[in-house]
Amino acid sequence: MVSKRLSRLEGHRRKFMAVIDGTPECQRAVHYAGRRAKNSNGGLVLLYVIPDGDFQQWLGVEEIMRAEAREEAEAVVAKIAQIVRETIGIEPEVVIREGGAAAQINAVIEEDRDVAILVLAAGSAKEGPGPLVSSVAGRAAAFPIPVTVLPDTLTNEEIDALC
């Protein structure tokens, strides 16, 4: 069960969250979430999750690998945040976590009670729409807040028209 959302109370604002995972579809999710946030005077949270299974080495090597993964995450999110600033004109919040994607999404939702909508975009690969979209489709209760899933065919211009 998720904590009560605070986004409609005085001093709070609704936030849209997009997950940054390096896929082409995450760019569409960020664009949609950013436009919705701007048009509704809300906020945008960009979440990057570093998979925790990547660091099963000797302690010294593990620390170096963890630091490198963190640096890469910061660089990727900084680039996307700059695109958001330039194209949409809002300042996104950046959150970088380590662990399983679904668990970290749920943790951010629980910790930031202004996060009210998770935005995902379906991929067009033959393997399927992507692991997060598949988890939403497979279980109705995958995430405790509404999830907007964008089809893989929308262009940024079509997304702008929808927002």
N, C-alpha and C positions, 0 to 999 in steps of 0.2 A: 504494500500500500504506500502511495506517495504522500508526502506532506502536502498540506494545503498550499496552493499557489498564492503568492502575494502580489502578483503583477497588476491587479486592479485596485490595490489599496493606495492611498495617498503616499507619495514618496517612492513609489515603485513603478516599474514599467515592464511590459511584457517583452520577453527576450525570445528570439528565434535562435536555435542552435543548429549549426552545420558541422559535420564531421569531415575533417581533412584527412584523406587517406591516399593521396597521390593518384587517384583514378581520374580519368577525364570527366566522369559524371559528378565528381565532388565540386568541380567548378560551377556546374549548373545549380547545384544545391546551394552553394555560397551566394551565387548571384540572386537566386530567388529569395533566400532568407534575408539577404541584405536589403533588397528592394522592399520586401514586406516590412522589415524593421523600420526603414526610413519612412515609408508611406504611413505607418501607424504610430510614428514617434516612439518606436520601441528600440530594443538593443539587439545586437548580434554577437553571439558567442561562437568562436571558432575553436573546435576541440580536435586536438591531434593526440592519438593514442599510440604509444610505442609498445609493440607487442612484448610481453614479458618473457616469452619463451626463447628470445634471442641471446640470452646472457648466461648460458650454462658452461662457463669456462673456469679456469683457475681464477682466483680472486683478483690478481693484478690485471689480467686480461679482461676479466668481466667488468672491472671498473672503467677501463679504457673504452671497451665496446659500449658501455652504458653512456659514457660522456660523449662519444662520437654520435650515438643515436640521438641524444638530446640536442647536440649541435645541429644535426641534420633536421630534426623536427623544428627547431627554432628558425632555421633558415627557410624551410618550406612555408611555415605559417607566416613569417615576416613578409615573404613575397606575396602571399595571398592577401594578407592584411593591407599591404600597400595598394594592391589592385582594388580592393574594396574602397579604400580612401579616395583613390583617383576616379573610379568609375561611378561610385554610388554616393560618396561624400559623407560617410559616417565612420566613426572610430570603433572597430570591433574589439571585443574582449578576446584575449587569447588564453586558452587553457591547454597545457600539455600534461598528459598523464601516462603512466606505464601500467600495463595489464591487459586484460581482455577487453575488447571494444565494448561489448554490451554491458559488462560490469562497470566500466568507467563512465559510459554514457549515463547509466542509472545513478552512479555516484554523484556526477555533476548535477543532474536533475534534482537529486535529494538535497545537495548542499546549496544550490542557488535556486531559491524558491520563486524567482522571477522567470526562470526558463519555463516557457509554456508550450512551445511547439518545436518538435524535432523535424528538421527538413533533410530528406534523403533524395537521391536521384537514382533511378534505375539505370543499370548499364545495358549495353546492347550486345555484350559478348554472348557467344553460343553457350557458355557455361551457366548462364543465368543472369539475373538482374544485379547480383552482388550479394555478399554475405549479410550485410545489415538489412537490406530490403527483403531478402529471403527469410531472415529471422522474423521480421514483422509479418510477412505473409504466412509463415508457418505457425505462428503463435499469436493469437489476438492480444495477449497481454505481454508482448515482448518489451514494451516500454510503457511507463505509467502516465505518459502525456500523449496528446494527439501527435500523430506522425503524418507529415505531408510527403508523399512520394511523387516525384516528378517523372513523367515518362521520358524515355531516352531520346525522343524525337524533337523536343522543344529547343528552339534557338533562344539566344538572349533577348532578341526582339519580341518573340512570343511570350517569354517570361515577363518582360517589362509590361506588355499589354495585359497580362493576367494580374499583375500586382497593383 
